[in-house]
Amino acid sequence: MYSFNGRIRYSELGENGELSLVGLLNLFQDCSTFQSEDLGLGIKYLQGKKEAWWVNSWQIDISRLPGLAQKVEVGTFAYNFKSFYGYRNFFLKDENGEFLVKADSIWFHYDLDNKRPTKPTDEALKKYLTGNEKRLDMTEIVRKFDIPTEYELGNEIVVSKNDLDTNHHMNNAVYVSKAKNIIEEDFKVKKISVQYKKAAVLNDVILPRVTKNENSYIVNLADLKGDTYAIVRFEY
């Protein structure tokens, strides 16, 4: 397991005074990136090998979100690998060690030259799996969404430079933030499920399709033809 301690910054808050969803996901992404860098398997290592780890899906269970200046521990660990897929848990705890958020995620290892998924090296697997951690007790991850056929269209979103990461794709956290911002109703999110289908890049136009159910919203972030970039479900 890898973890770091910190405090919630004002820049990470939403308008309700709690850690924002994009702030939460950025903490998780930073944590796994720090671990990879410390293991010698970080961005420069991957760029040199023309490889990348890309996220396929998230499941995030939220008990409560911390507020300004609260002390937290952010942690992550890989608990399994199958073929080119990696399975990784994340957590956010308060200063008393209580779980605030638990998250599960599925990633795939990608060969940038040959443009196909590929199995990571045995060296990398051994470094990530040294702790033999077990998956957190939490909601099962959604492997495949049934995309709703009934929906309301949201306003178009144009991908800007501020949305991009080092892969020149829209950052994983930004999809969730943009999906939440589309919904006019104010509600407290308890669970988030995300599946990524294809990467949005600079100047792509996203036309969201929003479906409201009894206790959830599903936001299909699609292109103008209806092909999905990512689909996000918020449960409340």
Secondary structure, DSSP 8 states (H G I E B T S, - for coil): -EEEEEE--GGGB-TTSBB-HHHHHHHHHHHHHHHHHHTT-SHHHHHHHTEEEEEEEEEEEES---BTT-EEEEEEEEEEEETTEEEEEEEEEETTS-EEEEEEEEEEEEETTTTEE----HHHHHHHTTT-----SS----S-----SS-EE---EE--GGGB-TTSSB-HHHHHHHHHHH--S-----EEEEEE-S---TT-EEEEEEEE-SSEEEEEEE-TTS-EEEEEEEE-
